[in-house]
Amino acid sequence: MIDSKFSLEEFKKVDVDNDLSSELHMQLQEEIAKQLHQVVNNAFFEISNQLNKLGHNLTEVQTEFGPKNSTFAYEFNDSSNELNPRICLDTQVCVLSGYYSES
């Protein structure tokens, strides 16, 4: 849950270049990724269902999570052995949190 632990005041309490800052950013990007995952996963299922109603045979491939950048990879594909046209849907959501400097 995104709450006061991610407030501007909390970020001001930690130095830019230390482990506490890195940990706070990692926690924030993990929380954002978790919230986005719920939305994107549901949308991807709905899109797959719509295409399946149009004759496709899409099935879900295990969702992958990359902890370093809080990345989720979503994939649905048609793994039938027919020579008919088949489609594969694949997308990734990556969340990065850090400091921005114009210098």
C-alpha angles and dihedrals in degrees: 000000000000105000142139093307086075096047123129089251091058091050090049090056093064128064117247094239107045140091094257090057092048091049092050091051091048091051091049095049091047091052093048090048091050092053093045091047091061092052098040094044092053092046092049091051091050093050090049091050091050091052092046089055086057092057104275122127102217119167129183121260113210110280110244125214123201107199097196094069098014089248125170121195118201124193138174121178143169106242096177117135093229119117090230118120109282130193134208123202117203133165138158132211116203125185122196126181125187145114123297122213128181092202 
